[in-house]
Amino acid sequence: AVAIEGLQDAIALDSGKALYHHGLGSVYARAFNATGQKQAFQNASAEFKEAIGLNPLDNRLLGLLGQLYVSAAQAPPSAGLTAEERRGWLRAAVPVYEQAIQLAPFSAMYRYEQARLYWLLGKRNRIVRTEFSSCPRLVGPLVA
């Protein structure tokens, strides 16, 4: 509660800082993961989306939003989600991870999450083997 209040105060003073929204979204996401409360999920989602709007080139924010969606799909039975609602959250995470990959094309984590989502959604034919052969190669020692 103290962290939420502090971040809300910071946002009230300067709402244009993505870092504050990122922090508040992370606190709400932790609360959602611990409790499964719908309001915590909605707050986390809203804060991450605000942070992304303020800093659209930060791939980490997209990763956090994608993970939040995956967490929603894996919420405990007490959350009362139907199988279709859970699949809906998995489907919602796919384009978020695709955006993150566009910003960070060599991120193994985002590619892994994308492949895992395709696997869970039964779209195994969408899983792409990433070729790094077109990457520049380092020649010689890295330290002079």
URHU-V812751 format. One record per residue. N is the residue number from 1. RES is the residue in one letter. SS is DSSP state (A for helix, B for strand, O for the rest). PHI is phi in degrees with one decimal (* if undefined). D_CENTER is the distance of its C-alpha to the mean C-alpha in Angstrom with 2 decimals. Layout:
# URHU-V812751
{{N;RES;SS;PHI;D_CENTER} {N;RES;SS;PHI;D_CENTER}}
This chain:
# URHU-V812751
{{1;A;O;*;22.83} {2;V;A;-66.4;24.06} {3;A;A;-63.2;20.66} {4;I;A;-62.5;19.73} {5;E;A;-62.6;23.14} {6;G;A;-62.3;23.02} {7;L;A;-69.6;19.77} {8;Q;A;-64.5;21.14} {9;D;A;-64.0;24.35} {10;A;A;-62.2;22.73} {11;I;A;-65.7;21.01} {12;A;A;-62.3;24.44} {13;L;A;-77.5;26.04} {14;D;O;-150.8;23.65} {15;S;O;-74.3;21.06} {16;G;O;-90.9;20.29} {17;K;O;-97.0;18.45} {18;A;A;-59.9;14.71} {19;L;A;-58.6;14.86} {20;Y;A;-66.9;16.29} {21;H;A;-67.1;13.73} {22;H;A;-59.0;10.94} {23;G;A;-61.9;13.27} {24;L;A;-65.7;14.12} {25;G;A;-61.3;10.70} {26;S;A;-65.3;10.27} {27;V;A;-65.1;13.76} {28;Y;A;-64.1;13.28} {29;A;A;-63.1;10.35} {30;R;A;-62.9;12.89} {31;A;A;-63.2;15.56} {32;F;A;-63.2;13.98} {33;N;A;-62.0;13.54} {34;A;A;-80.5;17.13} {35;T;A;-115.8;18.74} {36;G;O;74.8;17.00} {37;Q;O;-70.7;18.18} {38;K;A;-59.6;17.18} {39;Q;A;-64.5;17.73} {40;A;A;-64.2;15.31} {41;F;A;-62.2;12.54} {42;Q;A;-61.4;13.87} {43;N;A;-65.4;14.14} {44;A;A;-61.2;10.62} {45;S;A;-59.1;9.45} {46;A;A;-63.3;12.37} {47;E;A;-69.0;11.84} {48;F;A;-63.3;8.36} {49;K;A;-64.9;10.07} {50;E;A;-64.3;13.11} {51;A;A;-62.3;11.74} {52;I;A;-63.5;10.48} {53;G;A;-62.4;13.96} {54;L;A;-78.9;15.63} {55;N;O;-138.4;14.12} {56;P;O;-68.3;12.96} {57;L;O;-96.0;13.56} {58;D;O;-88.7;11.10} {59;N;A;-62.8;8.72} {60;R;A;-63.7;7.09} {61;L;A;-65.7;6.07} {62;L;A;-65.2;4.48} {63;G;A;-60.5;2.91} {64;L;A;-66.5;2.62} {65;L;A;-65.8;2.94} {66;G;A;-60.2;2.96} {67;Q;A;-65.4;4.06} {68;L;A;-60.5;5.78} {69;Y;A;-63.7;7.26} {70;V;A;-64.2;8.35} {71;S;A;-61.9;9.76} {72;A;A;-63.4;11.53} {73;A;A;-66.4;13.01} {74;Q;O;-103.1;14.26} {75;A;O;-59.9;15.64} {76;P;O;-62.6;19.24} {77;P;A;-54.5;22.13} {78;S;A;-63.4;23.07} {79;A;A;-70.6;20.25} {80;G;O;72.5;22.52} {81;L;O;-81.9;20.12} {82;T;O;-79.1;21.96} {83;A;A;-60.8;21.14} {84;E;A;-68.1;20.55} {85;E;A;-64.4;18.09} {86;R;A;-63.2;16.10} {87;R;A;-63.7;16.32} {88;G;A;-60.7;15.30} {89;W;A;-69.4;11.87} {90;L;A;-64.0;11.61} {91;R;A;-62.7;12.99} {92;A;A;-66.4;10.64} {93;A;A;-73.0;7.62} {94;V;A;-57.8;10.04} {95;P;A;-65.8;10.52} {96;V;A;-67.1;7.01} {97;Y;A;-67.6;7.15} {98;E;A;-63.0;10.72} {99;Q;A;-65.1;10.25} {100;A;A;-61.9;8.44} {101;I;A;-66.5;11.45} {102;Q;A;-61.6;13.77} {103;L;A;-82.5;13.07} {104;A;O;-134.8;13.15} {105;P;O;-62.7;15.34} {106;F;O;-103.7;16.42} {107;S;O;-79.0;13.23} {108;A;A;-63.6;14.22} {109;M;A;-62.6;11.02} {110;Y;A;-66.8;9.18} {111;R;A;-66.6;12.53} {112;Y;A;-62.9;12.92} {113;E;A;-62.2;9.87} {114;Q;A;-61.2;11.18} {115;A;A;-63.0;14.62} {116;R;A;-63.1;13.93} {117;L;A;-64.1;12.67} {118;Y;A;-59.3;15.78} {119;W;A;-63.1;17.85} {120;L;A;-64.5;16.91} {121;L;O;-87.9;17.59} {122;G;O;75.9;20.86} {123;K;O;-106.5;20.25} {124;R;A;-62.3;21.37} {125;N;A;-70.1;23.19} {126;R;A;-85.8;20.00} {127;I;O;-70.9;19.07} {128;V;O;-112.1;20.19} {129;R;O;-79.3;21.69} {130;T;O;-82.2;20.62} {131;E;O;-100.8;23.74} {132;F;O;-103.2;23.87} {133;S;O;-66.3;27.59} {134;S;O;-85.4;27.32} {135;C;O;-72.5;25.83} {136;P;O;-62.3;28.45} {137;R;O;-100.5;30.16} {138;L;O;-83.2;31.29} {139;V;O;-118.1;35.01} {140;G;O;87.2;36.98} {141;P;O;-70.3;36.13} {142;L;O;-80.2;33.11} {143;V;O;-115.4;35.30} {144;A;O;-79.8;38.60}}
